[in-house]
């Protein structure tokens, strides 16, 4: 017995391909923007971590949290670029 809530949720491959077609072409301006809003803060936080070593390790560890988040984002971008 089929679930009535999912009975109308069938996916047509042609409709899906048509709906996703605008997202197939890369937008270079968007790519450079995403790299800028990722790499600039990453290196800024990295530099601040280096400067904060003179203040104390607690501040360096506190700055490590957002730096690590940007590092994950850098990894995700380079990983996705490897699939292209």
PyMOL Python script that loads the backbone (N, CA, C, O; Angstrom):
from pymol import cmd

cmd.read_pdbstr("""\
ATOM      1  N   UNK A   1       0.841  -1.171   0.000  1.00  0.00           N
ATOM      2  CA  UNK A   1       0.000   0.000   0.000  1.00  0.00           C
ATOM      3  C   UNK A   1       0.893   1.243   0.000  1.00  0.00           C
ATOM      4  O   UNK A   1       1.815   1.347   0.809  1.00  0.00           O
ATOM      5  N   UNK A   2       0.621   2.172  -0.897  1.00  0.00           N
ATOM      6  CA  UNK A   2       1.439   3.377  -0.995  1.00  0.00           C
ATOM      7  C   UNK A   2       0.941   4.432  -0.027  1.00  0.00           C
ATOM      8  O   UNK A   2      -0.242   4.493   0.308  1.00  0.00           O
ATOM      9  N   UNK A   3       1.851   5.236   0.399  1.00  0.00           N
ATOM     10  CA  UNK A   3       1.534   6.325   1.302  1.00  0.00           C
ATOM     11  C   UNK A   3       0.903   7.456   0.490  1.00  0.00           C
ATOM     12  O   UNK A   3       1.521   7.921  -0.468  1.00  0.00           O
ATOM     13  N   UNK A   4      -0.302   7.917   0.834  1.00  0.00           N
ATOM     14  CA  UNK A   4      -0.943   8.969   0.043  1.00  0.00           C
ATOM     15  C   UNK A   4      -0.179  10.284   0.077  1.00  0.00           C
ATOM     16  O   UNK A   4      -0.302  11.084  -0.851  1.00  0.00           O
ATOM     17  N   UNK A   5       0.602  10.527   1.115  1.00  0.00           N
ATOM     18  CA  UNK A   5       1.353  11.777   1.202  1.00  0.00           C
ATOM     19  C   UNK A   5       2.492  11.809   0.191  1.00  0.00           C
ATOM     20  O   UNK A   5       2.874  12.882  -0.276  1.00  0.00           O
ATOM     21  N   UNK A   6       3.044  10.633  -0.155  1.00  0.00           N
ATOM     22  CA  UNK A   6       4.165  10.593  -1.089  1.00  0.00           C
ATOM     23  C   UNK A   6       3.758  10.106  -2.467  1.00  0.00           C
ATOM     24  O   UNK A   6       4.606  10.005  -3.353  1.00  0.00           O
ATOM     25  N   UNK A   7       2.505   9.806  -2.669  1.00  0.00           N
ATOM     26  CA  UNK A   7       2.057   9.289  -3.962  1.00  0.00           C
ATOM     27  C   UNK A   7       2.231  10.323  -5.067  1.00  0.00           C
ATOM     28  O   UNK A   7       2.534   9.955  -6.202  1.00  0.00           O
ATOM     29  N   UNK A   8       2.049  11.595  -4.768  1.00  0.00           N
ATOM     30  CA  UNK A   8       2.186  12.647  -5.762  1.00  0.00           C
ATOM     31  C   UNK A   8       3.583  13.238  -5.813  1.00  0.00           C
ATOM     32  O   UNK A   8       3.815  14.213  -6.528  1.00  0.00           O
ATOM     33  N   UNK A   9       4.507  12.672  -5.074  1.00  0.00           N
ATOM     34  CA  UNK A   9       5.856  13.220  -4.978  1.00  0.00           C
ATOM     35  C   UNK A   9       6.828  12.529  -5.920  1.00  0.00           C
ATOM     36  O   UNK A   9       8.029  12.504  -5.651  1.00  0.00           O
ATOM     37  N   UNK A  10       6.340  11.971  -7.008  1.00  0.00           N
ATOM     38  CA  UNK A  10       7.246  11.331  -7.954  1.00  0.00           C
ATOM     39  C   UNK A  10       8.046  12.393  -8.685  1.00  0.00           C
ATOM     40  O   UNK A  10       7.556  13.489  -8.957  1.00  0.00           O
ATOM     41  N   UNK A  11       9.281  12.048  -8.996  1.00  0.00           N
ATOM     42  CA  UNK A  11      10.186  12.982  -9.656  1.00  0.00           C
ATOM     43  C   UNK A  11      10.345  12.566 -11.109  1.00  0.00           C
ATOM     44  O   UNK A  11      10.716  11.433 -11.418  1.00  0.00           O
ATOM     45  N   UNK A  12      10.057  13.500 -11.980  1.00  0.00           N
ATOM     46  CA  UNK A  12      10.255  13.282 -13.395  1.00  0.00           C
ATOM     47  C   UNK A  12      11.657  13.781 -13.746  1.00  0.00           C
ATOM     48  O   UNK A  12      11.983  14.939 -13.483  1.00  0.00           O
ATOM     49  N   UNK A  13      12.480  12.929 -14.333  1.00  0.00           N
ATOM     50  CA  UNK A  13      13.868  13.280 -14.629  1.00  0.00           C
ATOM     51  C   UNK A  13      13.956  14.455 -15.594  1.00  0.00           C
ATOM     52  O   UNK A  13      14.832  15.306 -15.440  1.00  0.00           O
ATOM     53  N   UNK A  14      13.088  14.521 -16.564  1.00  0.00           N
ATOM     54  CA  UNK A  14      13.130  15.628 -17.528  1.00  0.00           C
ATOM     55  C   UNK A  14      12.776  16.950 -16.857  1.00  0.00           C
ATOM     56  O   UNK A  14      13.407  17.973 -17.125  1.00  0.00           O
ATOM     57  N   UNK A  15      11.775  16.932 -15.991  1.00  0.00           N
ATOM     58  CA  UNK A  15      11.404  18.156 -15.280  1.00  0.00           C
ATOM     59  C   UNK A  15      12.519  18.602 -14.346  1.00  0.00           C
ATOM     60  O   UNK A  15      12.805  19.793 -14.221  1.00  0.00           O
ATOM     61  N   UNK A  16      13.132  17.647 -13.707  1.00  0.00           N
ATOM     62  CA  UNK A  16      14.232  17.968 -12.799  1.00  0.00           C
ATOM     63  C   UNK A  16      15.410  18.559 -13.567  1.00  0.00           C
ATOM     64  O   UNK A  16      15.996  19.548 -13.128  1.00  0.00           O
ATOM     65  N   UNK A  17      15.763  17.968 -14.704  1.00  0.00           N
ATOM     66  CA  UNK A  17      16.863  18.492 -15.521  1.00  0.00           C
ATOM     67  C   UNK A  17      16.543  19.903 -16.016  1.00  0.00           C
ATOM     68  O   UNK A  17      17.418  20.769 -16.039  1.00  0.00           O
ATOM     69  N   UNK A  18      15.299  20.130 -16.408  1.00  0.00           N
ATOM     70  CA  UNK A  18      14.900  21.458 -16.874  1.00  0.00           C
ATOM     71  C   UNK A  18      14.986  22.480 -15.743  1.00  0.00           C
ATOM     72  O   UNK A  18      15.448  23.601 -15.954  1.00  0.00           O
ATOM     73  N   UNK A  19      14.547  22.102 -14.554  1.00  0.00           N
ATOM     74  CA  UNK A  19      14.560  23.014 -13.415  1.00  0.00           C
ATOM     75  C   UNK A  19      15.977  23.343 -12.955  1.00  0.00           C
ATOM     76  O   UNK A  19      16.233  24.446 -12.473  1.00  0.00           O
ATOM     77  N   UNK A  20      16.891  22.397 -13.099  1.00  0.00           N
ATOM     78  CA  UNK A  20      18.266  22.600 -12.625  1.00  0.00           C
ATOM     79  C   UNK A  20      19.201  23.155 -13.695  1.00  0.00           C
ATOM     80  O   UNK A  20      20.351  23.476 -13.395  1.00  0.00           O
ATOM     81  N   UNK A  21      18.733  23.273 -14.931  1.00  0.00           N
ATOM     82  CA  UNK A  21      19.584  23.741 -16.034  1.00  0.00           C
ATOM     83  C   UNK A  21      20.231  25.099 -15.779  1.00  0.00           C
ATOM     84  O   UNK A  21      21.394  25.272 -16.144  1.00  0.00           O
ATOM     85  N   UNK A  22      19.548  26.074 -15.174  1.00  0.00           N
ATOM     86  CA  UNK A  22      20.210  27.369 -14.952  1.00  0.00           C
ATOM     87  C   UNK A  22      21.420  27.293 -14.013  1.00  0.00           C
ATOM     88  O   UNK A  22      22.259  28.194 -14.010  1.00  0.00           O
ATOM     89  N   UNK A  23      21.509  26.237 -13.228  1.00  0.00           N
ATOM     90  CA  UNK A  23      22.595  26.123 -12.254  1.00  0.00           C
ATOM     91  C   UNK A  23      23.801  25.348 -12.793  1.00  0.00           C
ATOM     92  O   UNK A  23      24.767  25.137 -12.060  1.00  0.00           O
ATOM     93  N   UNK A  24      23.763  24.924 -14.051  1.00  0.00           N
ATOM     94  CA  UNK A  24      24.859  24.143 -14.623  1.00  0.00           C
ATOM     95  C   UNK A  24      26.040  25.005 -15.021  1.00  0.00           C
ATOM     96  O   UNK A  24      27.186  24.561 -14.940  1.00  0.00           O
ATOM     97  N   UNK A  25      25.783  26.221 -15.448  1.00  0.00           N
ATOM     98  CA  UNK A  25      26.856  27.104 -15.909  1.00  0.00           C
ATOM     99  C   UNK A  25      27.447  27.870 -14.726  1.00  0.00           C
ATOM    100  O   UNK A  25      26.708  28.423 -13.912  1.00  0.00           O
ATOM    101  N   UNK A  26      28.769  27.903 -14.631  1.00  0.00           N
ATOM    102  CA  UNK A  26      29.385  28.646 -13.527  1.00  0.00           C
ATOM    103  C   UNK A  26      29.259  30.158 -13.737  1.00  0.00           C
ATOM    104  O   UNK A  26      29.230  30.648 -14.866  1.00  0.00           O
ATOM    105  N   UNK A  27      29.185  30.863 -12.641  1.00  0.00           N
ATOM    106  CA  UNK A  27      29.162  32.324 -12.666  1.00  0.00           C
ATOM    107  C   UNK A  27      30.469  32.775 -12.030  1.00  0.00           C
ATOM    108  O   UNK A  27      30.641  32.684 -10.814  1.00  0.00           O
ATOM    109  N   UNK A  28      31.397  33.267 -12.867  1.00  0.00           N
ATOM    110  CA  UNK A  28      32.737  33.593 -12.368  1.00  0.00           C
ATOM    111  C   UNK A  28      32.720  34.681 -11.312  1.00  0.00           C
ATOM    112  O   UNK A  28      33.477  34.608 -10.344  1.00  0.00           O
ATOM    113  N   UNK A  29      31.879  35.681 -11.474  1.00  0.00           N
ATOM    114  CA  UNK A  29      31.817  36.758 -10.480  1.00  0.00           C
ATOM    115  C   UNK A  29      31.410  36.201  -9.118  1.00  0.00           C
ATOM    116  O   UNK A  29      31.960  36.597  -8.090  1.00  0.00           O
ATOM    117  N   UNK A  30      30.458  35.293  -9.116  1.00  0.00           N
ATOM    118  CA  UNK A  30      30.024  34.676  -7.858  1.00  0.00           C
ATOM    119  C   UNK A  30      31.140  33.828  -7.266  1.00  0.00           C
ATOM    120  O   UNK A  30      31.312  33.780  -6.048  1.00  0.00           O
ATOM    121  N   UNK A  31      31.902  33.156  -8.136  1.00  0.00           N
ATOM    122  CA  UNK A  31      33.016  32.331  -7.659  1.00  0.00           C
ATOM    123  C   UNK A  31      34.068  33.177  -6.965  1.00  0.00           C
ATOM    124  O   UNK A  31      34.539  32.828  -5.883  1.00  0.00           O
ATOM    125  N   UNK A  32      34.439  34.298  -7.593  1.00  0.00           N
ATOM    126  CA  UNK A  32      35.439  35.174  -6.987  1.00  0.00           C
ATOM    127  C   UNK A  32      34.916  35.799  -5.695  1.00  0.00           C
ATOM    128  O   UNK A  32      35.668  35.986  -4.738  1.00  0.00           O
ATOM    129  N   UNK A  33      33.630  36.117  -5.677  1.00  0.00           N
ATOM    130  CA  UNK A  33      33.032  36.663  -4.460  1.00  0.00           C
ATOM    131  C   UNK A  33      33.104  35.652  -3.322  1.00  0.00           C
ATOM    132  O   UNK A  33      33.489  35.999  -2.205  1.00  0.00           O
ATOM    133  N   UNK A  34      32.737  34.404  -3.600  1.00  0.00           N
ATOM    134  CA  UNK A  34      32.763  33.360  -2.567  1.00  0.00           C
ATOM    135  C   UNK A  34      34.186  33.111  -2.069  1.00  0.00           C
ATOM    136  O   UNK A  34      34.404  32.900  -0.876  1.00  0.00           O
ATOM    137  N   UNK A  35      35.154  33.137  -2.989  1.00  0.00           N
ATOM    138  CA  UNK A  35      36.548  32.979  -2.566  1.00  0.00           C
ATOM    139  C   UNK A  35      36.991  34.147  -1.694  1.00  0.00           C
ATOM    140  O   UNK A  35      37.687  33.952  -0.697  1.00  0.00           O
ATOM    141  N   UNK A  36      36.591  35.358  -2.065  1.00  0.00           N
ATOM    142  CA  UNK A  36      36.991  36.536  -1.295  1.00  0.00           C
ATOM    143  C   UNK A  36      36.395  36.518   0.106  1.00  0.00           C
ATOM    144  O   UNK A  36      37.093  36.794   1.082  1.00  0.00           O
ATOM    145  N   UNK A  37      35.099  36.194   0.212  1.00  0.00           N
ATOM    146  CA  UNK A  37      34.468  36.212   1.537  1.00  0.00           C
ATOM    147  C   UNK A  37      34.866  35.008   2.373  1.00  0.00           C
ATOM    148  O   UNK A  37      34.463  34.894   3.531  1.00  0.00           O
ATOM    149  N   UNK A  38      35.647  34.115   1.800  1.00  0.00           N
ATOM    150  CA  UNK A  38      36.153  32.973   2.556  1.00  0.00           C
ATOM    151  C   UNK A  38      37.623  33.156   2.906  1.00  0.00           C
ATOM    152  O   UNK A  38      38.012  33.004   4.064  1.00  0.00           O
ATOM    153  N   UNK A  39      38.438  33.480   1.912  1.00  0.00           N
ATOM    154  CA  UNK A  39      39.883  33.548   2.141  1.00  0.00           C
ATOM    155  C   UNK A  39      40.305  34.782   2.943  1.00  0.00           C
ATOM    156  O   UNK A  39      41.193  34.691   3.791  1.00  0.00           O
ATOM    157  N   UNK A  40      39.683  35.921   2.686  1.00  0.00           N
ATOM    158  CA  UNK A  40      40.069  37.133   3.420  1.00  0.00           C
ATOM    159  C   UNK A  40      39.816  36.969   4.919  1.00  0.00           C
ATOM    160  O   UNK A  40      40.725  37.225   5.709  1.00  0.00           O
ATOM    161  N   UNK A  41      38.624  36.556   5.345  1.00  0.00           N
ATOM    162  CA  UNK A  41      38.435  36.360   6.794  1.00  0.00           C
ATOM    163  C   UNK A  41      39.307  35.238   7.363  1.00  0.00           C
ATOM    164  O   UNK A  41      39.778  35.331   8.497  1.00  0.00           O
ATOM    165  N   UNK A  42      39.522  34.174   6.574  1.00  0.00           N
ATOM    166  CA  UNK A  42      40.362  33.082   7.070  1.00  0.00           C
ATOM    167  C   UNK A  42      41.761  33.584   7.391  1.00  0.00           C
ATOM    168  O   UNK A  42      42.283  33.329   8.477  1.00  0.00           O
ATOM    169  N   UNK A  43      42.373  34.302   6.445  1.00  0.00           N
ATOM    170  CA  UNK A  43      43.730  34.799   6.698  1.00  0.00           C
ATOM    171  C   UNK A  43      43.743  35.903   7.757  1.00  0.00           C
ATOM    172  O   UNK A  43      44.724  36.040   8.488  1.00  0.00           O
ATOM    173  N   UNK A  44      42.679  36.683   7.847  1.00  0.00           N
ATOM    174  CA  UNK A  44      42.596  37.705   8.893  1.00  0.00           C
ATOM    175  C   UNK A  44      42.548  37.049  10.276  1.00  0.00           C
ATOM    176  O   UNK A  44      43.272  37.455  11.185  1.00  0.00           O
ATOM    177  N   UNK A  45      41.699  36.042  10.427  1.00  0.00           N
ATOM    178  CA  UNK A  45      41.634  35.331  11.708  1.00  0.00           C
ATOM    179  C   UNK A  45      42.942  34.616  12.014  1.00  0.00           C
ATOM    180  O   UNK A  45      43.377  34.578  13.166  1.00  0.00           O
ATOM    181  N   UNK A  46      43.565  34.056  10.998  1.00  0.00           N
ATOM    182  CA  UNK A  46      44.842  33.383  11.177  1.00  0.00           C
ATOM    183  C   UNK A  46      45.893  34.370  11.688  1.00  0.00           C
ATOM    184  O   UNK A  46      46.646  34.063  12.611  1.00  0.00           O
ATOM    185  N   UNK A  47      45.935  35.554  11.080  1.00  0.00           N
ATOM    186  CA  UNK A  47      46.881  36.576  11.505  1.00  0.00           C
ATOM    187  C   UNK A  47      46.563  37.048  12.926  1.00  0.00           C
ATOM    188  O   UNK A  47      47.471  37.255  13.731  1.00  0.00           O
ATOM    189  N   UNK A  48      45.271  37.216  13.234  1.00  0.00           N
ATOM    190  CA  UNK A  48      44.891  37.618  14.591  1.00  0.00           C
ATOM    191  C   UNK A  48      45.276  36.556  15.617  1.00  0.00           C
ATOM    192  O   UNK A  48      45.658  36.888  16.739  1.00  0.00           O
ATOM    193  N   UNK A  49      45.180  35.295  15.245  1.00  0.00           N
ATOM    194  CA  UNK A  49      45.614  34.229  16.152  1.00  0.00           C
ATOM    195  C   UNK A  49      47.100  34.351  16.440  1.00  0.00           C
ATOM    196  O   UNK A  49      47.536  34.186  17.580  1.00  0.00           O
ATOM    197  N   UNK A  50      47.869  34.637  15.412  1.00  0.00           N
ATOM    198  CA  UNK A  50      49.308  34.784  15.586  1.00  0.00           C
ATOM    199  C   UNK A  50      49.616  35.961  16.510  1.00  0.00           C
ATOM    200  O   UNK A  50      50.466  35.860  17.395  1.00  0.00           O
ATOM    201  N   UNK A  51      48.913  37.086  16.295  1.00  0.00           N
ATOM    202  CA  UNK A  51      49.123  38.250  17.157  1.00  0.00           C
ATOM    203  C   UNK A  51      48.654  37.992  18.589  1.00  0.00           C
ATOM    204  O   UNK A  51      49.239  38.516  19.538  1.00  0.00           O
ATOM    205  N   UNK A  52      47.617  37.200  18.745  1.00  0.00           N
ATOM    206  CA  UNK A  52      47.056  36.979  20.079  1.00  0.00           C
ATOM    207  C   UNK A  52      47.918  36.079  20.953  1.00  0.00           C
ATOM    208  O   UNK A  52      47.661  35.958  22.151  1.00  0.00           O
ATOM    209  N   UNK A  53      48.921  35.455  20.385  1.00  0.00           N
ATOM    210  CA  UNK A  53      49.803  34.610  21.201  1.00  0.00           C
ATOM    211  C   UNK A  53      50.509  35.411  22.284  1.00  0.00           C
ATOM    212  O   UNK A  53      50.832  34.876  23.344  1.00  0.00           O
ATOM    213  N   UNK A  54      50.751  36.703  22.020  1.00  0.00           N
ATOM    214  CA  UNK A  54      51.383  37.547  23.037  1.00  0.00           C
ATOM    215  C   UNK A  54      50.420  37.890  24.172  1.00  0.00           C
ATOM    216  O   UNK A  54      50.856  38.187  25.285  1.00  0.00           O
ATOM    217  N   UNK A  55      49.122  37.851  23.899  1.00  0.00           N
ATOM    218  CA  UNK A  55      48.122  38.181  24.919  1.00  0.00           C
ATOM    219  C   UNK A  55      47.873  36.974  25.817  1.00  0.00           C
ATOM    220  O   UNK A  55      47.881  37.087  27.043  1.00  0.00           O
ATOM    221  N   UNK A  56      47.656  35.832  25.202  1.00  0.00           N
ATOM    222  CA  UNK A  56      47.423  34.621  25.969  1.00  0.00           C
ATOM    223  C   UNK A  56      46.837  33.537  25.090  1.00  0.00           C
ATOM    224  O   UNK A  56      46.211  33.806  24.065  1.00  0.00           O
ATOM    225  N   UNK A  57      47.053  32.319  25.514  1.00  0.00           N
ATOM    226  CA  UNK A  57      46.554  31.193  24.730  1.00  0.00           C
ATOM    227  C   UNK A  57      45.034  31.117  24.717  1.00  0.00           C
ATOM    228  O   UNK A  57      44.459  30.597  23.761  1.00  0.00           O
ATOM    229  N   UNK A  58      44.373  31.618  25.743  1.00  0.00           N
ATOM    230  CA  UNK A  58      42.916  31.581  25.794  1.00  0.00           C
ATOM    231  C   UNK A  58      42.311  32.369  24.638  1.00  0.00           C
ATOM    232  O   UNK A  58      41.325  31.935  24.043  1.00  0.00           O
ATOM    233  N   UNK A  59      42.897  33.528  24.313  1.00  0.00           N
ATOM    234  CA  UNK A  59      42.392  34.323  23.197  1.00  0.00           C
ATOM    235  C   UNK A  59      42.691  33.628  21.862  1.00  0.00           C
ATOM    236  O   UNK A  59      41.872  33.653  20.944  1.00  0.00           O
ATOM    237  N   UNK A  60      43.860  33.016  21.768  1.00  0.00           N
ATOM    238  CA  UNK A  60      44.213  32.278  20.552  1.00  0.00           C
ATOM    239  C   UNK A  60      43.244  31.124  20.328  1.00  0.00           C
ATOM    240  O   UNK A  60      42.795  30.896  19.205  1.00  0.00           O
ATOM    241  N   UNK A  61      42.923  30.395  21.395  1.00  0.00           N
ATOM    242  CA  UNK A  61      41.973  29.295  21.274  1.00  0.00           C
ATOM    243  C   UNK A  61      40.571  29.789  20.952  1.00  0.00           C
ATOM    244  O   UNK A  61      39.829  29.120  20.234  1.00  0.00           O
ATOM    245  N   UNK A  62      40.204  30.941  21.469  1.00  0.00           N
ATOM    246  CA  UNK A  62      38.906  31.522  21.159  1.00  0.00           C
ATOM    247  C   UNK A  62      38.829  31.904  19.676  1.00  0.00           C
ATOM    248  O   UNK A  62      37.802  31.695  19.030  1.00  0.00           O
ATOM    249  N   UNK A  63      39.903  32.455  19.150  1.00  0.00           N
ATOM    250  CA  UNK A  63      39.946  32.818  17.728  1.00  0.00           C
ATOM    251  C   UNK A  63      40.058  31.586  16.824  1.00  0.00           C
ATOM    252  O   UNK A  63      39.771  31.665  15.630  1.00  0.00           O
ATOM    253  N   UNK A  64      40.471  30.463  17.385  1.00  0.00           N
ATOM    254  CA  UNK A  64      40.603  29.246  16.585  1.00  0.00           C
ATOM    255  C   UNK A  64      39.255  28.721  16.110  1.00  0.00           C
ATOM    256  O   UNK A  64      39.186  28.035  15.090  1.00  0.00           O
ATOM    257  N   UNK A  65      38.187  29.030  16.830  1.00  0.00           N
ATOM    258  CA  UNK A  65      36.859  28.521  16.455  1.00  0.00           C
ATOM    259  C   UNK A  65      36.391  29.112  15.122  1.00  0.00           C
ATOM    260  O   UNK A  65      36.075  28.343  14.214  1.00  0.00           O
ATOM    261  N   UNK A  66      36.329  30.445  14.959  1.00  0.00           N
ATOM    262  CA  UNK A  66      35.921  30.960  13.645  1.00  0.00           C
ATOM    263  C   UNK A  66      36.946  30.665  12.552  1.00  0.00           C
ATOM    264  O   UNK A  66      36.582  30.498  11.388  1.00  0.00           O
ATOM    265  N   UNK A  67      38.221  30.601  12.922  1.00  0.00           N
ATOM    266  CA  UNK A  67      39.247  30.275  11.932  1.00  0.00           C
ATOM    267  C   UNK A  67      39.029  28.866  11.403  1.00  0.00           C
ATOM    268  O   UNK A  67      39.152  28.627  10.201  1.00  0.00           O
ATOM    269  N   UNK A  68      38.711  27.947  12.276  1.00  0.00           N
ATOM    270  CA  UNK A  68      38.451  26.573  11.853  1.00  0.00           C
ATOM    271  C   UNK A  68      37.218  26.495  10.957  1.00  0.00           C
ATOM    272  O   UNK A  68      37.194  25.711  10.008  1.00  0.00           O
ATOM    273  N   UNK A  69      36.200  27.293  11.245  1.00  0.00           N
ATOM    274  CA  UNK A  69      35.002  27.303  10.404  1.00  0.00           C
ATOM    275  C   UNK A  69      35.342  27.780   8.991  1.00  0.00           C
ATOM    276  O   UNK A  69      34.857  27.214   8.012  1.00  0.00           O
ATOM    277  N   UNK A  70      36.157  28.800   8.887  1.00  0.00           N
ATOM    278  CA  UNK A  70      36.563  29.271   7.556  1.00  0.00           C
ATOM    279  C   UNK A  70      37.481  28.264   6.870  1.00  0.00           C
ATOM    280  O   UNK A  70      37.461  28.146   5.645  1.00  0.00           O
ATOM    281  N   UNK A  71      38.281  27.542   7.642  1.00  0.00           N
ATOM    282  CA  UNK A  71      39.123  26.504   7.055  1.00  0.00           C
ATOM    283  C   UNK A  71      38.264  25.384   6.463  1.00  0.00           C
ATOM    284  O   UNK A  71      38.576  24.859   5.395  1.00  0.00           O
ATOM    285  N   UNK A  72      37.197  25.025   7.146  1.00  0.00           N
ATOM    286  CA  UNK A  72      36.274  24.015   6.616  1.00  0.00           C
ATOM    287  C   UNK A  72      35.652  24.522   5.320  1.00  0.00           C
ATOM    288  O   UNK A  72      35.501  23.764   4.362  1.00  0.00           O
ATOM    289  N   UNK A  73      35.291  25.803   5.288  1.00  0.00           N
ATOM    290  CA  UNK A  73      34.710  26.385   4.074  1.00  0.00           C
ATOM    291  C   UNK A  73      35.730  26.388   2.931  1.00  0.00           C
ATOM    292  O   UNK A  73      35.370  26.107   1.788  1.00  0.00           O
ATOM    293  N   UNK A  74      36.980  26.697   3.221  1.00  0.00           N
ATOM    294  CA  UNK A  74      38.036  26.640   2.195  1.00  0.00           C
ATOM    295  C   UNK A  74      38.148  25.214   1.664  1.00  0.00           C
ATOM    296  O   UNK A  74      38.273  25.011   0.456  1.00  0.00           O
ATOM    297  N   UNK A  75      38.106  24.232   2.550  1.00  0.00           N
ATOM    298  CA  UNK A  75      38.180  22.840   2.110  1.00  0.00           C
ATOM    299  C   UNK A  75      36.995  22.483   1.228  1.00  0.00           C
ATOM    300  O   UNK A  75      37.164  21.823   0.202  1.00  0.00           O
ATOM    301  N   UNK A  76      35.797  22.911   1.613  1.00  0.00           N
ATOM    302  CA  UNK A  76      34.607  22.584   0.818  1.00  0.00           C
ATOM    303  C   UNK A  76      34.698  23.187  -0.577  1.00  0.00           C
ATOM    304  O   UNK A  76      34.315  22.544  -1.555  1.00  0.00           O
ATOM    305  N   UNK A  77      35.197  24.407  -0.679  1.00  0.00           N
ATOM    306  CA  UNK A  77      35.321  25.049  -1.990  1.00  0.00           C
ATOM    307  C   UNK A  77      36.325  24.301  -2.845  1.00  0.00           C
ATOM    308  O   UNK A  77      36.034  23.973  -3.995  1.00  0.00           O
ATOM    309  N   UNK A  78      37.511  24.025  -2.297  1.00  0.00           N
ATOM    310  CA  UNK A  78      38.515  23.329  -3.109  1.00  0.00           C
ATOM    311  C   UNK A  78      38.086  21.918  -3.436  1.00  0.00           C
ATOM    312  O   UNK A  78      38.434  21.399  -4.497  1.00  0.00           O
ATOM    313  N   UNK A  79      37.342  21.287  -2.555  1.00  0.00           N
ATOM    314  CA  UNK A  79      36.861  19.940  -2.831  1.00  0.00           C
ATOM    315  C   UNK A  79      35.852  19.945  -3.972  1.00  0.00           C
ATOM    316  O   UNK A  79      35.908  19.092  -4.857  1.00  0.00           O
ATOM    317  N   UNK A  80      34.931  20.906  -3.953  1.00  0.00           N
ATOM    318  CA  UNK A  80      33.948  21.019  -5.030  1.00  0.00           C
ATOM    319  C   UNK A  80      34.618  21.373  -6.347  1.00  0.00           C
ATOM    320  O   UNK A  80      34.177  20.921  -7.403  1.00  0.00           O
ATOM    321  N   UNK A  81      35.664  22.166  -6.302  1.00  0.00           N
ATOM    322  CA  UNK A  81      36.378  22.521  -7.542  1.00  0.00           C
ATOM    323  C   UNK A  81      37.063  21.311  -8.141  1.00  0.00           C
ATOM    324  O   UNK A  81      37.266  21.251  -9.354  1.00  0.00           O
ATOM    325  N   UNK A  82      37.418  20.362  -7.324  1.00  0.00           N
ATOM    326  CA  UNK A  82      38.048  19.142  -7.820  1.00  0.00           C
ATOM    327  C   UNK A  82      37.091  18.253  -8.586  1.00  0.00           C
ATOM    328  O   UNK A  82      37.528  17.400  -9.358  1.00  0.00           O
ATOM    329  N   UNK A  83      35.796  18.433  -8.388  1.00  0.00           N
ATOM    330  CA  UNK A  83      34.799  17.623  -9.094  1.00  0.00           C
ATOM    331  C   UNK A  83      34.432  18.201 -10.451  1.00  0.00           C
ATOM    332  O   UNK A  83      33.798  17.526 -11.261  1.00  0.00           O
ATOM    333  N   UNK A  84      34.819  19.429 -10.703  1.00  0.00           N
ATOM    334  CA  UNK A  84      34.382  20.092 -11.949  1.00  0.00           C
ATOM    335  C   UNK A  84      35.080  19.534 -13.163  1.00  0.00           C
ATOM    336  O   UNK A  84      34.826  19.981 -14.281  1.00  0.00           O
TER     337      UNK A  84
END
""", "prot")
cmd.dss("prot")
cmd.show_as("cartoon", "prot")
cmd.util.cbc("prot")
cmd.orient("prot")
